[in-house]
């Protein structure tokens, strides 16, 4: 039995319609946010490449290299977001939502590659000799890019957390990393201008590479957890608390709770234990009621599946041991 519900409990079709309307609005907001991110990313890339060509700075090169990666990653994220909202089809019964995890992992891998490129290129340039020109113009461009990216990054992260969208949140964190990179470059090259000591330039580039390497690794880790169906303890705690309340109201017991996220929603499975003497019709009615109310009460969209068992002899009926756990 499956239910996707939201809104005020007690209505039959309205909660599902309200939930679908909410999801569609979130999808529209996400598509707008990603297109905005792509547009600004291309604009920032042009500015940073211009600053690098004008100054020859290794630190500015590191910032521009990350922007190249960012534009490629955002373009893929835009595609992933579009695909993740496509409806389920016969050969993909759960839809395409899990591409959000792959998208985050792809972005993280691209960031790691950018960090390696920065380290190699900066080392080669340092060995050949350091030359930096026209720092004032370059710093102005990088500072402007950093400020703009900071606003964009906070906007994307806020949208991602609000709508439980890993694609938006991952892109927002990448944009914020890009912003901090720009501020670090400005600080380092400012020291070059003040002290005249040019090695500050490659040292800042190495620091930038280390920072984005950490950021990329974090994205890859989150991607891997999602692809491996990591169960968030916070979500599990919410599910258990609501099941405790609902089952107490209905006079039921439960076990065998499992859940996973598909990127935009939670898929929840739970075994409900009914008295042996209760009819199938009444058990089905109560299970459906619990499915709808549980989905309404959670923070994120949910699809709930219940399995009905007899309280008195459920253990004897199963020929092999089955999962009877609950979230912590």
Secondary structure, 3 states (H helix, E strand, C coil): CEEECCCCCCCCCHHHHHHHHHHHHHHHHHHHHHHHHHHHHHHHHHHHHHHHHHHCCHHHHHHHHHHHHHHHHHHHHHHHHHHHCCCCECCECCCCCCHHHHHHHHHHHHHHHHHHHHHHHHHHHHHHCCCCCCHHHHHHHHHHHHHHHHHHHHHHHHHHHHHCCHHHHHHHHHHHHHHHHHHHHHHHHHHHHHHCCCHHHHHHHHHHHHHHHHHHHHHHHHHHHHHCCCCCHHHHHHHHHHHHHHHHHHCCEEEEEEEEECCCCEEEEEEEEECCCCCHHHHHHHHHHHHHHHHHHCCCCEEEEEEEEECCCHHHHCCCCCCCCCCC
